[in-house]
Each structure stands twice: as C-alpha cells, then as structure tokens.
Amino acid sequence: MEIKNNYMVAMLWGFVLTLVYCQPANDRAADQATGLTLDPNFSFNYRLDDPDQAFNLPHELEEISGLGISEDGKEMVAVQDEDGVLFFINPYNGEVVREAKFWKDGDYEGVEWVGNTVYVVKSTGTIYEVINPAHAEQQVEKYNFFLNDDNDVEGLAYDKANNRLLLACKAQAGHEVEYPHKKGIYAFDLSTKVMVEQPVYFVDADSVRHYLEQEPAIRKLEKLVEFFDPEEAFGFSPSAIAIHPLTGHLYITSSVGKMLLVLDTTGRILHIEKLSKKVHPQPEGLCFASNGALYLSNEGKGGTPKLYRFNYKPRD
C-alpha cells in the first residue's frame, strides 16, 4: 500500500478552490481558519477547537506521549516519555484509576490496546508487548528491529483490518534507502511479530508544495503555506497516529506546526487541519472510541496536561 503516484495528491488540491468558493462567505472564513479538504467526497466531522469534554490529567502525565483505548471503550491507557509505566484512565472523567510498571525508564512514545494486550513503542522503534497488564500474571515481550534513534518513532496505531501495528516516524524515513521530503509509517505484523522493512505509507510534502506554487489563491491560508514552504525542510513530524473505526482513515497529528492530516487507506491525503495552539499546545496522544469519538491528549508544557474528547458529528 505504499504511495506510488505522488501526482495524485497534487491533483486533489485542484478540488480546494471549488470547495472553498462554492460555500457562503462565513463558511469560507471558518474553513480557512482551520483546514483544507482535498477530496470533495470527504467530510471532516470534528471541531478540534471546541472540545465536547475536557479533563485535567494528573501531574504524573505532564509529558503524556501516547494514548490508547480498550475495545469496549470503558478504559483508556496512556504512557509518558520518561517512565516505563502504563496509566489506565477513566474516559468519562479523566481520572487515573490504576498504574502498572512494565519496564525500566525510557523514552516511550506510543501505546495501543489490542484485546488483553497493550503494546508500547519506544522512540528507538523497540516494541513492548504487555500481556495481561496490571495483573499478577502480567508478562512482557520485547521486539527490536532495524528502526533506531535516527527514525525517532513517535506514533503507534492498531490497524485491525490488517492485524498489524503502524509506527509513525518523526524523523527520517528509511534505514538503508533514504526518502527525502517524506515521513515514513512502518507496519509490525501481529501474527508473525515481524516489522515490514519498507514503509507502508508515506507523508509526502513535494506534491503539496508543487500545488501551492501553481495556485496563488491558496496563499490566503498563510499558516499552511508557510509550513509547506519549499525553501524549508519538511516540518510535519508525526506525534500520534490512529485509525478511524468507522471509515478506516488514518489520522496523524504533528506537534510541530500544530497540524492533523487525514489519509485514506491508500495513503492519499484527504484533509489538512490546522490545530489551535491555545487548545492544543502539544498534541501527543490520539485514539478513537468505537462510535467515532476522537480523543486527543496534550502535554502540560510546564502546566496541566489535558485530555479532550471530540464527538463525531457527521454532516447531513
């Protein structure tokens, strides 16, 4: 499912002008303030500047770095990037209800809940399989592959349809082959417990930049244009990744630039959303409930870490 035709992404930008200028003036202003939809058949059904619920997390999660949810949606799990501890959270009030030590201190960046097993990923790409977490019979298996500090893994998602985990790299894509202007997403097969050597998805900047050069009208969206400036290095740095349970689309946040991208199952970019710095000072955790509710967590950055819930609100 690797992206092979970058020009397809550029073509989708051709829909943007139609989408923007076919709406009333007030709607255009709102859309331009938040993001761009690149596919006319896609609808972004969240208001990420207006949480439906907001919870203060405890000081221990000031540097929360990953977020997952149980299959029944009754409990969430989080990690922070210093301690090898799982924090189990009540999704209805944001309270930490229990903790479980799974490994020594380290830079843990993502977490996912699959059945009775919790998976944690380290920035080096090491995966920890925590079976029966927080129980007396808890067991931990560790998996090391070719990813390392140079790749800087920051996001982990459960791809149920393909029985695999997706690992999003904040830094360079590739370990033997370099992929300039791209960020790579790798797959860990849950049946074989093997990491696929080539990225299964790319987040690619070049085609977006090309379109911006050809369509000056889009330059009204100054924040987006600046972020994809061809004179600058590609700044989009995945900090969290999750798969929408109803659509199968990939949602990827970048704390750098305060953005969220939506990709379809082939890796094609559907939507770019600009996140409010006031609401999301450092988005580092992302997951979905089975009904489509989106949860985003933010580091405290010296203050109080936050957990937000955004209800899924399909447009008529």
C-alpha positions as CSV (number, residue, x, y, z in Angstrom):
1,M,0.0,0.0,0.0
2,E,3.0,2.3,-0.4
3,I,2.2,5.6,-2.2
4,K,3.5,5.3,-5.7
5,N,1.9,8.2,-7.6
6,N,2.7,11.5,-5.8
7,Y,0.9,13.4,-8.6
8,M,-2.4,12.0,-7.4
9,V,-2.1,14.1,-4.2
10,A,-1.3,17.2,-6.2
11,M,-4.4,16.7,-8.4
12,L,-6.5,16.6,-5.3
13,W,-5.5,20.1,-4.4
14,G,-7.4,21.1,-7.6
15,F,-10.6,20.5,-5.7
16,V,-9.7,23.0,-3.0
17,L,-10.7,26.1,-4.9
18,T,-14.1,24.6,-5.8
19,L,-14.7,23.6,-2.2
20,V,-13.7,27.0,-0.8
21,Y,-15.5,29.2,-3.2
22,C,-18.7,27.2,-3.5
23,Q,-19.5,28.0,0.1
24,P,-21.1,31.1,1.7
25,A,-18.6,33.8,2.8
26,N,-19.0,33.0,6.5
27,D,-18.4,29.3,5.9
28,R,-15.3,30.0,3.9
29,A,-13.8,32.1,6.7
30,A,-14.3,29.3,9.1
31,D,-12.8,26.7,6.8
32,Q,-9.8,28.9,6.0
33,A,-9.2,29.3,9.7
34,T,-9.0,25.6,10.4
35,G,-8.1,23.5,7.4
36,L,-8.5,22.3,3.8
37,T,-10.4,19.3,2.4
38,L,-8.7,17.9,-0.6
39,D,-11.3,15.4,-1.6
40,P,-14.9,16.5,-2.3
41,N,-16.3,13.2,-1.0
42,F,-14.6,13.6,2.4
43,S,-16.1,15.4,5.3
44,F,-14.1,16.4,8.4
45,N,-16.7,15.8,11.2
46,Y,-14.9,17.3,14.2
47,R,-14.4,20.8,15.7
48,L,-11.0,20.4,17.2
49,D,-11.0,23.9,18.6
50,D,-14.2,23.2,20.6
51,P,-13.9,20.0,22.8
52,D,-17.1,18.3,23.9
53,Q,-15.3,17.4,27.1
54,A,-12.0,18.5,28.7
55,F,-10.2,16.8,31.5
56,N,-7.2,17.8,33.6
57,L,-4.7,15.0,33.9
58,P,-2.5,14.4,36.9
59,H,1.0,15.8,37.2
60,E,2.5,12.4,36.5
61,L,1.2,12.7,32.9
62,E,2.6,16.2,32.3
63,E,4.7,14.6,29.5
64,I,2.0,12.3,28.2
65,S,3.2,10.9,24.9
66,G,0.7,8.2,23.8
67,L,-2.9,7.3,24.2
68,G,-5.0,4.1,23.5
69,I,-8.4,2.8,24.4
70,S,-9.9,-0.6,25.2
71,E,-12.1,-2.4,22.7
72,D,-15.2,-1.8,24.8
73,G,-14.3,1.9,25.3
74,K,-14.5,1.7,29.1
75,E,-10.9,2.4,29.9
76,M,-8.0,4.3,28.3
77,V,-4.3,3.7,28.6
78,A,-1.5,6.2,28.4
79,V,2.3,6.4,28.6
80,Q,4.6,9.3,29.3
81,D,8.1,9.7,27.8
82,E,10.2,9.0,30.9
83,D,8.7,6.1,32.9
84,G,8.0,2.6,31.9
85,V,4.5,2.8,33.5
86,L,1.1,2.2,32.0
87,F,-1.6,4.7,33.2
88,F,-5.2,3.5,33.0
89,I,-7.7,6.3,32.7
90,N,-11.4,6.6,33.1
91,P,-12.6,8.2,29.8
92,Y,-15.7,9.7,31.4
93,N,-13.8,11.8,34.0
94,G,-10.1,11.7,33.1
95,E,-9.1,10.1,36.4
96,V,-6.2,7.6,36.5
97,V,-7.7,4.5,38.1
98,R,-4.6,2.3,38.2
99,E,-1.0,2.0,37.1
100,A,1.2,-0.8,36.0
101,K,5.0,-0.9,35.7
102,F,6.0,-2.7,32.6
103,W,9.7,-1.8,32.0
104,K,12.5,0.4,33.2
105,D,12.6,4.1,32.5
106,G,12.9,5.1,28.8
107,D,11.6,7.3,26.0
108,Y,8.2,5.8,25.4
109,E,6.2,7.5,22.7
110,G,3.1,5.4,21.7
111,V,0.7,2.9,23.2
112,E,-2.2,0.7,21.8
113,W,-4.6,-1.7,23.3
114,V,-5.3,-4.9,21.4
115,G,-7.6,-7.5,23.2
116,N,-5.9,-8.3,26.6
117,T,-2.6,-7.0,25.4
118,V,-1.1,-3.5,25.5
119,Y,1.7,-2.5,23.1
120,V,4.1,0.3,23.8
121,V,6.7,1.7,21.4
122,K,9.9,3.4,22.3
123,S,11.5,6.3,20.2
124,T,14.1,3.8,19.0
125,G,11.4,1.6,17.5
126,T,11.5,-1.1,20.2
127,I,8.1,-2.6,20.8
128,Y,7.0,-3.9,24.2
129,E,4.1,-6.4,24.3
130,V,2.5,-6.3,27.7
131,I,0.2,-9.3,28.1
132,N,-2.5,-9.1,30.9
133,P,-1.3,-5.7,32.1
134,A,-1.8,-4.7,35.7
135,H,-2.5,-8.3,36.7
136,A,-0.4,-10.7,38.7
137,E,0.2,-12.8,35.6
138,Q,1.5,-9.8,33.5
139,Q,4.2,-10.8,31.0
140,V,6.3,-8.6,28.7
141,E,8.0,-9.5,25.4
142,K,10.4,-7.1,23.7
143,Y,10.9,-6.8,19.9
144,N,13.8,-5.0,18.3
145,F,14.2,-4.4,14.6
146,F,16.0,-2.0,12.2
147,L,14.5,1.3,13.4
148,N,16.6,3.4,15.7
149,D,17.1,6.9,17.2
150,D,17.6,8.3,13.7
151,N,14.0,7.4,12.8
152,D,12.5,8.7,16.1
153,V,9.3,6.7,16.3
154,E,6.5,8.8,18.0
155,G,3.2,7.3,17.0
156,L,1.6,3.8,17.3
157,A,-1.8,2.7,15.9
158,Y,-3.7,-0.6,15.7
159,D,-4.7,-1.5,12.2
160,K,-7.4,-4.0,13.0
161,A,-8.3,-4.7,9.3
162,N,-4.8,-5.8,8.6
163,N,-3.9,-7.2,12.0
164,R,-0.9,-5.0,12.5
165,L,0.5,-2.0,14.3
166,L,1.5,1.1,12.5
167,L,4.6,3.0,13.6
168,A,4.9,6.7,12.6
169,C,8.4,8.1,12.4
170,K,9.0,11.7,13.4
171,A,12.4,11.9,11.8
172,Q,13.8,10.3,8.6
173,A,12.1,7.6,6.7
174,G,14.1,4.5,5.7
175,H,17.1,2.8,7.2
176,E,19.0,1.6,4.0
177,V,17.2,3.8,1.5
178,E,16.6,7.4,2.1
179,Y,13.2,9.1,1.3
180,P,13.8,12.9,1.1
181,H,10.8,15.2,1.9
182,K,8.8,12.2,3.3
183,K,7.9,10.8,6.7
184,G,7.6,7.0,6.9
185,I,5.0,4.8,8.5
186,Y,6.0,1.2,9.2
187,A,4.0,-1.9,9.9
188,F,4.5,-4.6,12.6
189,D,2.6,-7.8,11.8
190,L,0.9,-9.1,14.9
191,S,0.7,-12.7,13.6
192,T,4.4,-13.1,12.7
193,K,5.7,-10.4,15.1
194,V,7.9,-9.1,12.2
195,M,8.4,-5.5,11.1
196,V,8.0,-4.9,7.3
197,E,11.2,-3.4,6.0
198,Q,9.7,-0.7,3.7
199,P,7.3,1.9,4.8
200,V,3.7,1.0,4.1
201,Y,2.7,4.7,4.0
202,F,4.5,8.0,3.4
203,V,3.5,11.5,4.3
204,D,4.9,13.4,1.3
205,A,5.4,17.2,1.1
206,D,6.6,17.6,-2.5
207,S,3.2,17.3,-4.3
208,V,1.6,19.7,-1.8
209,R,4.3,22.3,-2.4
210,H,4.0,21.9,-6.1
211,Y,0.3,22.7,-6.0
212,L,0.8,25.8,-3.7
213,E,3.3,27.1,-6.3
214,Q,0.8,26.8,-9.1
215,E,-2.3,28.2,-7.2
216,P,-1.6,31.6,-5.6
217,A,-5.2,31.9,-4.4
218,I,-4.5,29.3,-1.8
219,R,-1.9,31.6,-0.3
220,K,-4.6,33.2,1.8
221,L,-4.1,30.3,4.0
222,E,-0.8,31.7,5.3
223,K,-0.1,29.3,8.1
224,L,-0.4,26.3,5.8
225,V,1.6,27.9,3.0
226,E,4.4,28.8,5.4
227,F,4.5,25.2,6.8
228,F,4.9,23.8,3.3
229,D,7.4,26.4,2.1
230,P,9.7,24.7,-0.5
231,E,12.7,26.6,0.8
232,E,12.3,25.0,4.2
233,A,12.7,21.4,5.4
234,F,9.5,19.4,5.6
235,G,8.4,20.2,9.2
236,F,5.5,17.8,9.6
237,S,6.6,15.5,12.3
238,P,4.1,12.8,13.4
239,S,3.5,12.8,17.1
240,A,0.5,10.5,17.2
241,I,-1.5,8.2,14.8
242,A,-4.8,6.4,14.9
243,I,-7.3,4.7,12.6
244,H,-10.9,5.9,12.4
245,P,-13.1,2.9,13.4
246,L,-15.9,3.8,11.0
247,T,-14.0,4.9,7.9
248,G,-10.6,3.3,8.2
249,H,-8.9,6.6,7.5
250,L,-5.6,7.4,9.1
251,Y,-5.4,10.5,11.4
252,I,-1.9,11.8,12.1
253,T,-1.0,14.7,14.3
254,S,2.1,16.8,14.2
255,S,3.0,18.7,17.3
256,V,5.4,20.7,15.2
257,G,3.3,23.1,13.2
258,K,0.2,22.0,15.2
259,M,-1.5,20.0,12.4
260,L,-3.5,17.0,11.7
261,L,-3.6,15.0,8.4
262,V,-6.2,12.6,7.3
263,L,-5.2,9.9,4.8
264,D,-7.3,7.2,3.1
265,T,-6.3,3.5,3.1
266,T,-4.0,4.0,0.1
267,G,-2.1,6.8,1.8
268,R,-3.8,9.6,-0.2
269,I,-4.2,12.9,1.7
270,L,-7.8,13.8,2.2
271,H,-7.7,16.7,4.6
272,I,-5.2,19.0,6.4
273,E,-6.4,20.5,9.7
274,K,-4.6,23.4,11.5
275,L,-4.9,23.0,15.3
276,S,-5.3,25.8,17.6
277,K,-2.2,26.5,19.7
278,K,-4.4,27.6,22.6
279,V,-6.3,24.3,22.7
280,H,-3.5,22.1,21.6
281,P,-0.2,23.4,22.8
282,Q,1.5,20.0,22.3
283,P,-0.7,17.2,20.9
284,E,0.9,13.9,21.7
285,G,-1.8,11.3,22.1
286,L,-4.7,10.3,19.7
287,C,-7.3,7.5,19.7
288,F,-10.9,6.8,18.8
289,A,-13.8,5.2,20.6
290,S,-15.9,2.7,18.6
291,N,-18.6,5.3,17.9
292,G,-16.1,7.7,16.3
293,A,-15.4,10.0,19.2
294,L,-11.9,11.4,19.0
295,Y,-9.7,11.7,22.0
296,L,-6.6,14.0,21.9
297,S,-4.1,14.5,24.8
298,N,-1.7,17.3,25.2
299,E,1.4,17.6,27.3
300,G,1.4,20.1,30.1
301,K,4.4,22.1,28.9
302,G,5.0,23.2,32.5
303,G,1.3,23.3,33.3
304,T,-1.6,20.9,33.4
305,P,-1.8,18.1,30.8
306,K,-5.2,17.9,29.1
307,L,-7.4,15.1,27.7
308,Y,-10.1,16.2,25.2
309,R,-13.0,14.4,23.7
310,F,-14.5,15.5,20.4
311,N,-17.7,13.9,19.4
312,Y,-18.2,12.5,15.8
313,K,-20.7,14.8,14.1
314,P,-21.4,13.7,10.5
315,R,-22.8,16.4,8.3
316,D,-26.2,15.9,6.7
